[in-house]
Amino acid sequence: MKKHLLSIIILVLFCLNAFAGSLKANFTYCTFNTPDNGPFIETYLSVVGNSAIYKKTISNTFQSKIEVTLIFKQGEEIKKFKKYNLSSPEISDSLAEKVNFLDQQRISLPNGKYEFEISIRDLGSEERPFKSTQIIDIDYPDSLIKVSDIELIQSLKKSTEKSVLTKNGYDIIPYTSDFYPEDFDKMAFYSEIYNADKVIGMDEPFLITYYIETSENEKKVGNYSSFIRETAKPVNVLLKYFSIDKLPSGNYNLVIEARDKKNELLINKKIFFQRSNPSATPLLIFDDYYNTFADNMDKKQLVENIKSIEPISTTVEINFAENQLKGEEEDLMKQYLYNFWINRSDTDPEKEWIEYSKQVNLVNKLFSTGIKQGYTSDRGRVFLKYGKPNTRTEIKSEPSSYPYEIWHYHKIKGFSNKRFVFYSRDLVTNEYPLIHSDMPGHIFNAQWKVQLHKRTNQPLDMDTEDNDGHYGGRANDYYNNPR
């Protein structure tokens, strides 16, 4: 089942003297299974210490008490019920630092769907308790391979004695939020896979893969992917972490998959999380460019190749690339070029680069001038960005117009029937600037026909959009009827 996260904020209205009380806490849970004792749920509650109200104790210290009630129902029948008080650490005086405090519970629950209600109340407050209800599904049949929920970990250490925090020899402190701020450099997690021995055979090999993907398009992110080879057991444990110091801000999923020796997917599980990391850029997320096509380029080739991809780059990529070219840091240029292509094809970035290079060579051959490479020309940029036009009308010597070309695309980036008009004012070089296009994002010039025929016809009206009175002009026909 999918793990849900409740952000619990209990607000207490304040009076005119600005005295206020508010309880803030994070609550989450995971479900697990045991071969001998069946399924259970673990609940994790983390209370922000300075949000609780502290009262004086009989031993002249100060302490907060939080009342927690957990109810599991099926229909009108209460299947499990637990009510207890969670006490904060004691402090010597009311002005002392109030640390956050954590509670973890384990409750056995048979397979089935439950309506789960949690109620939390600060016993030092007169406010009513906060309540939340959701549906949970405990589903661990004996005959199927299953994976537990993914427990995010704040810290862990080797256990010296068994407690409610102990799993497989470690005391695991859960991380009760799905948000990782900038000061976190690691993301640790724990999960268990059940019944692999029954499904694929005891001690048979299988593969556990774990990775981070974007939540929007479920695309694997950078180098955040790894695997371990396991042999099937009743319970296979996964306790791992990713270094996320270079993971950019964004919404992600942490994914765990189990595959058999034929690489067929057996089971998977994922959990959503958010990352805030303003200092990291997604343009350099892959750092394994060594011994790749990018690593084999010298500085001159890198500069030229980074410039050549500008027609298909985003604004962010263009700005970043310009800064890299100014700094002339060869390793960063290699890393950027590799990242550019792996973001477009994570399976074979080199193939994508080779295919694009062929197009660059073609536009250089077709559109270069004595001083400019073809990929920097307007025609070259349009060709690289949108591909070869469906029709290309070339007019070199119309009596009253400058030489011009009209390109037509049937389909282009979600648009239909779009045109580009290029012309050459110097009549000598191969330079044809773009004068007009009806494609969004490019220059739109309502007077393009007037400008095209200024070679011999100067309009009397400066606002006119057409001057049809010249001899032999067919630009309007070629534009409206491409062939």
C-alpha positions as CSV (number, residue, x, y, z in Angstrom):
1,M,0.0,0.0,0.0
2,K,1.0,3.6,-0.5
3,K,2.4,5.3,2.5
4,H,0.6,8.5,3.5
5,L,2.0,11.4,5.4
6,L,0.0,13.6,7.7
7,S,1.3,17.0,8.6
8,I,-0.4,17.8,11.9
9,I,-0.6,21.4,13.0
10,I,-2.8,22.2,15.9
11,L,-3.4,25.9,16.3
12,V,-4.5,27.6,19.6
13,L,-6.0,31.1,19.3
14,F,-4.1,33.7,21.2
15,C,-5.4,36.6,23.3
16,L,-4.4,40.2,23.2
17,N,-1.3,39.9,25.4
18,A,0.3,37.8,22.6
19,F,0.4,34.6,24.7
20,A,0.0,31.7,22.4
21,G,0.2,27.9,22.3
22,S,0.4,25.6,19.2
23,L,1.3,22.0,18.8
24,K,3.2,21.0,15.7
25,A,4.0,17.4,14.8
26,N,4.7,15.1,11.9
27,F,3.0,11.7,11.8
28,T,3.6,8.8,9.3
29,Y,3.5,5.1,9.3
30,C,4.8,1.9,7.6
31,T,3.4,-1.6,7.3
32,F,5.6,-4.7,7.6
33,N,5.2,-8.4,7.9
34,T,6.7,-11.3,9.9
35,P,6.7,-14.9,8.7
36,D,5.7,-16.1,12.2
37,N,3.5,-13.4,13.6
38,G,1.9,-11.8,10.6
39,P,1.5,-8.2,9.5
40,F,1.9,-5.1,11.7
41,I,1.8,-1.4,11.4
42,E,4.5,1.0,12.8
43,T,3.4,4.5,13.6
44,Y,5.9,7.4,13.9
45,L,5.1,10.6,15.7
46,S,7.6,13.4,16.0
47,V,6.6,16.4,18.1
48,V,8.2,19.8,17.7
49,G,9.4,20.5,21.3
50,N,9.0,24.2,21.4
51,S,5.4,24.0,20.1
52,A,4.2,22.0,23.1
53,I,3.0,23.4,26.4
54,Y,5.2,22.5,29.4
55,K,3.8,22.1,32.9
56,K,5.6,22.0,36.2
57,T,6.0,18.5,37.7
58,I,6.1,17.3,41.3
59,S,9.9,17.2,41.1
60,N,10.0,20.9,40.1
61,T,11.0,20.2,36.5
62,F,8.9,21.1,33.4
63,Q,7.4,18.6,31.0
64,S,4.9,18.3,28.2
65,K,2.4,15.5,27.8
66,I,0.7,14.6,24.6
67,E,-2.4,12.3,24.5
68,V,-2.4,10.0,21.5
69,T,-5.3,7.8,20.4
70,L,-5.1,5.2,17.6
71,I,-8.2,3.5,16.3
72,F,-8.5,0.8,13.6
73,K,-12.0,0.1,12.4
74,Q,-13.7,-2.2,9.9
75,G,-17.2,-0.8,9.4
76,E,-18.6,0.0,12.8
77,E,-16.4,-2.5,14.6
78,I,-13.2,-1.4,16.3
79,K,-10.5,-4.0,15.6
80,K,-7.6,-2.3,17.4
81,F,-7.5,0.6,19.9
82,K,-4.6,2.2,21.6
83,K,-4.5,5.3,23.8
84,Y,-1.4,6.5,25.6
85,N,0.4,9.6,26.8
86,L,3.6,10.7,25.2
87,S,5.9,12.6,27.6
88,S,8.6,15.0,26.5
89,P,12.1,15.0,28.1
90,E,12.0,17.0,31.4
91,I,13.7,20.4,31.5
92,S,15.0,22.3,34.5
93,D,13.1,25.5,33.8
94,S,10.5,26.8,31.4
95,L,13.1,28.9,29.4
96,A,15.4,25.9,28.7
97,E,15.7,24.6,25.2
98,K,12.9,22.3,24.3
99,V,14.0,19.4,22.0
100,N,11.8,17.5,19.6
101,F,10.6,14.2,20.9
102,L,9.6,11.0,19.0
103,D,7.2,8.1,19.6
104,Q,7.0,4.8,17.7
105,Q,4.4,2.1,18.2
106,R,4.0,-1.4,16.7
107,I,0.5,-2.8,16.4
108,S,-0.4,-6.2,14.9
109,L,-3.1,-6.1,12.3
110,P,-4.4,-9.0,10.1
111,N,-4.6,-8.5,6.4
112,G,-7.5,-6.3,5.4
113,K,-8.7,-2.7,4.9
114,Y,-9.1,-0.5,7.9
115,E,-10.4,3.0,8.7
116,F,-7.5,4.4,10.7
117,E,-8.1,7.4,13.0
118,I,-5.5,9.2,14.9
119,S,-6.3,11.8,17.6
120,I,-3.6,14.0,19.2
121,R,-4.1,16.4,22.1
122,D,-1.7,18.5,24.1
123,L,-2.8,17.9,27.7
124,G,-1.5,21.3,28.7
125,S,-3.9,23.0,26.4
126,E,-7.7,23.5,26.6
127,E,-8.1,23.0,22.9
128,R,-9.9,20.1,21.4
129,P,-7.8,17.2,20.0
130,F,-6.7,17.1,16.4
131,K,-8.2,14.2,14.5
132,S,-7.5,12.7,11.1
133,T,-9.0,9.6,9.4
134,Q,-7.8,7.6,6.3
135,I,-8.1,4.2,4.8
136,I,-5.1,1.8,5.0
137,D,-4.7,-1.6,3.3
138,I,-2.7,-4.4,5.0
139,D,-2.0,-6.8,2.2
140,Y,0.7,-9.5,2.8
141,P,-0.6,-12.9,1.5
142,D,1.7,-15.9,2.1
143,S,1.8,-17.0,-1.5
144,L,2.9,-13.7,-3.2
145,I,6.1,-11.8,-3.2
146,K,5.5,-8.5,-1.5
147,V,7.5,-5.5,-0.4
148,S,6.9,-3.5,2.8
149,D,6.4,0.2,2.9
150,I,9.6,2.2,2.7
151,E,10.7,3.7,6.0
152,L,12.7,6.9,5.7
153,I,15.5,7.0,8.3
154,Q,16.8,10.0,10.2
155,S,19.7,8.1,11.9
156,L,20.7,4.5,12.9
157,K,23.2,2.7,15.0
158,K,24.1,-0.9,15.9
159,S,21.7,-2.0,18.6
160,T,23.0,-3.1,22.0
161,E,19.7,-4.3,23.3
162,K,16.4,-4.9,21.5
163,S,13.7,-2.2,21.6
164,V,10.8,-1.0,19.5
165,L,13.3,0.9,17.3
166,T,15.3,-2.3,16.5
167,K,15.3,-3.9,13.1
168,N,17.8,-6.5,12.0
169,G,20.4,-5.5,14.5
170,Y,20.0,-1.7,14.1
171,D,18.2,0.9,16.2
172,I,16.5,3.0,13.5
173,I,15.2,6.5,14.2
174,P,12.5,7.2,11.6
175,Y,12.4,10.4,9.5
176,T,8.8,11.5,9.8
177,S,8.6,14.1,7.0
178,D,8.7,13.7,3.2
179,F,10.6,17.0,2.8
180,Y,14.4,17.1,2.7
181,P,15.8,20.7,3.2
182,E,19.2,21.9,1.9
183,D,21.1,20.9,5.0
184,F,20.4,17.1,4.5
185,D,23.2,15.4,2.5
186,K,21.9,11.8,2.8
187,M,18.6,10.0,2.4
188,A,18.6,6.7,4.2
189,F,15.8,4.1,3.9
190,Y,14.7,0.7,5.0
191,S,12.4,-1.9,3.5
192,E,11.8,-5.7,3.5
193,I,10.8,-8.1,0.7
194,Y,8.7,-11.1,1.6
195,N,8.2,-14.6,0.2
196,A,10.9,-14.5,-2.5
197,D,11.8,-18.0,-1.4
198,K,8.3,-19.3,-2.2
199,V,7.9,-17.5,-5.5
200,I,11.3,-18.0,-7.1
201,G,12.7,-20.7,-4.9
202,M,14.8,-20.8,-1.8
203,D,18.3,-19.3,-2.3
204,E,17.6,-18.6,-6.0
205,P,19.3,-15.4,-7.2
206,F,17.3,-12.2,-7.8
207,L,18.0,-8.5,-8.1
208,I,16.9,-5.6,-5.9
209,T,17.2,-2.2,-7.7
210,Y,16.6,1.1,-6.0
211,Y,16.6,4.5,-7.6
212,I,15.2,8.1,-7.5
213,E,12.9,9.2,-10.3
214,T,11.0,12.5,-11.0
215,S,7.5,12.3,-9.7
216,E,6.1,14.2,-12.7
217,N,7.3,11.9,-15.5
218,E,8.8,9.0,-13.6
219,K,12.2,9.4,-15.3
220,K,15.3,8.2,-13.4
221,V,17.4,10.9,-12.1
222,G,21.2,11.1,-12.6
223,N,23.4,8.6,-10.9
224,Y,20.7,8.0,-8.2
225,S,20.4,4.3,-9.0
226,S,21.9,1.2,-7.7
227,F,21.3,-2.5,-7.1
228,I,22.2,-5.5,-5.0
229,R,22.2,-9.2,-5.9
230,E,20.3,-11.3,-3.3
231,T,19.4,-14.9,-2.8
232,A,15.7,-15.6,-2.0
233,K,14.8,-15.9,1.6
234,P,11.5,-15.6,3.6
235,V,12.6,-12.0,4.3
236,N,15.2,-10.0,2.4
237,V,16.2,-6.7,3.9
238,L,17.2,-3.5,2.1
239,L,18.9,-0.9,4.2
240,K,20.6,1.7,2.0
241,Y,21.1,5.4,1.4
242,F,21.7,7.9,-1.3
243,S,23.9,11.0,-1.0
244,I,21.6,13.8,-2.1
245,D,24.0,16.8,-1.7
246,K,23.8,17.4,-5.5
247,L,20.1,16.4,-5.9
248,P,18.4,19.6,-7.2
249,S,15.2,21.0,-5.8
250,G,12.1,19.1,-7.0
251,N,9.5,16.4,-6.4
252,Y,10.7,12.9,-6.6
253,N,9.9,9.2,-5.9
254,L,12.2,6.8,-4.2
255,V,11.6,3.4,-6.0
256,I,12.4,-0.2,-5.0
257,E,12.1,-3.0,-7.5
258,A,12.7,-6.8,-7.3
259,R,13.5,-8.6,-10.6
260,D,14.2,-12.3,-11.2
261,K,17.2,-13.6,-13.1
262,K,15.4,-13.0,-16.4
263,N,15.1,-9.4,-15.4
264,E,11.4,-9.6,-15.2
265,L,9.8,-7.4,-12.7
266,L,8.5,-9.2,-9.6
267,I,7.3,-6.3,-7.4
268,N,8.0,-2.6,-6.8
269,K,7.2,0.1,-4.2
270,K,7.7,3.8,-4.3
271,I,7.4,6.7,-1.9
272,F,7.1,10.4,-2.7
273,F,9.5,13.1,-1.3
274,Q,10.4,16.7,-1.9
275,R,13.9,18.1,-2.0
276,S,15.0,21.8,-1.5
277,N,18.5,22.4,-2.7
278,P,18.9,25.8,-4.4
279,S,22.7,25.5,-4.8
280,A,22.4,22.3,-7.0
281,T,21.7,22.5,-10.7
282,P,19.9,19.8,-12.7
283,L,22.2,20.5,-15.6
284,L,25.2,18.8,-13.8
285,I,23.4,16.0,-12.0
286,F,25.2,13.2,-13.9
287,D,28.9,13.1,-13.0
288,D,29.9,9.8,-14.6
289,Y,31.1,11.4,-17.9
290,Y,34.6,9.9,-17.7
291,N,35.5,7.7,-20.6
292,T,32.4,8.9,-22.5
293,F,32.2,10.7,-25.9
294,A,32.3,14.0,-24.0
295,D,35.5,13.0,-22.1
296,N,37.3,12.4,-25.4
297,M,36.9,16.0,-26.6
298,D,39.6,18.7,-26.3
299,K,38.7,22.2,-25.2
300,K,38.3,23.6,-28.8
301,Q,35.9,20.7,-29.7
302,L,33.9,21.2,-26.4
303,V,33.4,24.9,-27.1
304,E,32.3,24.3,-30.7
305,N,30.0,21.4,-29.7
306,I,28.4,23.3,-26.8
307,K,27.7,26.2,-29.1
308,S,26.2,23.9,-31.7
309,I,23.5,22.6,-29.3
310,E,22.2,26.0,-28.5
311,P,19.3,25.8,-31.1
312,I,17.8,22.8,-29.2
313,S,18.6,24.1,-25.7
314,T,16.3,25.6,-23.1
315,T,16.8,29.1,-21.8
316,V,18.3,27.8,-18.6
317,E,20.7,25.6,-20.5
318,I,21.7,28.4,-22.8
319,N,22.5,30.7,-19.9
320,F,24.4,28.0,-18.1
321,A,26.4,27.1,-21.2
322,E,27.4,30.7,-21.8
323,N,28.8,30.9,-18.3
324,Q,30.7,27.6,-18.7
325,L,32.2,28.9,-22.0
326,K,33.3,32.1,-20.3
327,G,35.0,30.2,-17.5
328,E,36.7,27.7,-19.8
329,E,36.6,25.0,-17.2
330,E,37.2,21.9,-19.3
331,D,35.8,19.3,-16.8
332,L,32.6,21.3,-16.3
333,M,32.1,21.7,-20.0
334,K,32.5,17.9,-20.4
335,Q,30.1,17.3,-17.6
336,Y,27.6,19.7,-19.0
337,L,27.7,18.3,-22.6
338,Y,27.3,14.8,-21.2
339,N,24.3,15.8,-19.0
340,F,22.7,17.6,-21.9
341,W,22.5,14.4,-24.0
342,I,21.8,12.0,-21.2
343,N,18.8,14.2,-20.3
344,R,17.5,13.6,-23.8
345,S,18.3,9.9,-23.9
346,D,19.2,8.1,-20.7
347,T,19.7,4.8,-22.6
348,D,22.1,5.9,-25.3
349,P,23.2,9.6,-25.1
350,E,26.2,9.0,-27.4
351,K,23.9,7.8,-30.2
352,E,21.8,11.0,-29.8
353,W,24.9,13.1,-29.9
354,I,26.1,11.4,-33.1
355,E,22.8,11.8,-34.9
356,Y,22.7,15.5,-33.9
357,S,26.3,15.9,-35.1
358,K,25.3,14.7,-38.5
359,Q,22.6,17.4,-38.7
360,V,25.1,20.0,-37.6
361,N,27.5,18.9,-40.3
362,L,24.7,19.1,-42.8
363,V,23.6,22.7,-41.9
364,N,27.3,23.8,-41.9
365,K,27.5,22.5,-45.4
366,L,24.3,24.1,-46.5
367,F,24.2,27.4,-44.7
368,S,27.8,28.5,-43.7
369,T,29.2,31.8,-44.8
370,G,32.7,33.0,-45.1
371,I,32.6,34.1,-41.4
372,K,29.8,32.0,-39.8
373,Q,29.2,28.4,-39.2
374,G,25.9,27.2,-40.5
375,Y,24.5,26.2,-37.1
376,T,24.7,29.9,-36.0
377,S,22.6,31.1,-39.0
378,D,18.9,31.5,-38.8
379,R,18.2,28.8,-41.4
380,G,20.6,26.4,-39.6
381,R,19.0,27.1,-36.2
382,V,15.5,26.5,-37.5
383,F,16.7,23.3,-39.3
384,L,18.3,21.9,-36.1
385,K,15.4,22.9,-33.9
386,Y,12.6,21.6,-36.1
387,G,14.2,19.3,-38.6
388,K,14.0,19.4,-42.4
389,P,11.0,21.4,-43.7
390,N,8.4,19.6,-45.7
391,T,8.8,22.1,-48.5
392,R,11.6,24.6,-49.1
393,T,10.9,27.2,-51.9
394,E,14.1,29.0,-53.0
395,I,13.7,32.1,-55.0
396,K,17.1,33.5,-56.2
397,S,16.2,36.0,-58.9
398,E,12.7,37.3,-58.7
399,P,12.7,40.7,-60.6
400,S,11.8,43.1,-57.8
401,S,12.6,41.2,-54.6
402,Y,15.6,40.2,-52.6
403,P,16.6,36.5,-52.8
404,Y,14.3,34.6,-50.4
405,E,13.3,31.2,-49.1
406,I,10.0,30.0,-47.7
407,W,10.0,26.9,-45.5
408,H,6.8,25.1,-44.7
409,Y,6.2,22.4,-42.0
410,H,3.0,20.3,-41.9
411,K,3.5,19.4,-38.2
412,I,5.9,21.2,-35.8
413,K,6.1,21.0,-32.0
414,G,2.3,20.5,-31.6
415,F,1.5,23.0,-34.3
416,S,0.3,22.6,-37.8
417,N,0.9,24.4,-41.1
418,K,3.8,26.7,-40.0
419,R,6.1,28.8,-42.2
420,F,9.4,30.6,-42.1
421,V,10.5,33.3,-44.5
422,F,14.3,34.0,-44.9
423,Y,15.9,36.6,-47.2
424,S,19.3,37.9,-48.3
425,R,19.8,41.6,-48.6
426,D,23.4,41.6,-49.7
427,L,22.7,39.4,-52.8
428,V,26.2,37.9,-52.5
429,T,26.7,35.8,-49.3
430,N,24.9,32.8,-48.1
431,E,23.4,34.7,-45.1
432,Y,19.6,34.6,-45.1
433,P,18.2,36.1,-41.9
434,L,14.7,35.2,-40.7
435,I,12.3,37.9,-41.7
436,H,9.0,36.4,-40.7
437,S,7.3,33.3,-39.2
438,D,3.9,32.4,-37.9
439,M,5.5,29.9,-35.5
440,P,5.1,31.1,-31.9
441,G,8.4,32.1,-30.3
442,H,9.8,33.5,-33.6
443,I,9.7,36.9,-35.2
444,F,6.3,37.8,-36.6
445,N,6.5,40.6,-39.1
446,A,3.2,41.7,-40.7
447,Q,5.1,43.8,-43.3
448,W,7.4,41.0,-44.4
449,K,6.3,41.2,-48.0
450,V,6.9,44.9,-48.1
451,Q,10.4,44.4,-46.6
452,L,11.1,41.6,-49.1
453,H,10.4,43.9,-52.1
454,K,12.1,47.0,-50.9
455,R,14.9,46.2,-53.3
456,T,12.9,48.1,-56.0
457,N,9.6,49.1,-54.4
458,Q,9.4,51.6,-51.6
459,P,5.9,51.7,-50.1
460,L,4.1,55.1,-50.0
461,D,2.2,54.1,-46.9
462,M,4.5,53.1,-44.0
463,D,1.8,51.0,-42.4
464,T,1.0,48.9,-45.4
465,E,1.4,45.1,-45.2
466,D,1.5,44.4,-48.9
467,N,2.7,46.2,-52.0
468,D,1.4,44.0,-54.8
469,G,2.1,46.4,-57.6
470,H,5.6,45.1,-58.5
471,Y,6.4,43.0,-61.5
472,G,6.9,39.2,-61.1
473,G,6.3,39.0,-57.4
474,R,5.0,35.6,-56.3
475,A,6.0,35.5,-52.6
476,N,2.3,35.7,-51.5
477,D,1.5,32.7,-53.6
478,Y,4.4,30.7,-52.4
479,Y,3.6,31.5,-48.8
480,N,-0.1,30.6,-49.0
481,N,0.4,27.6,-51.4
482,P,3.6,25.8,-50.4
483,R,5.0,23.3,-52.9
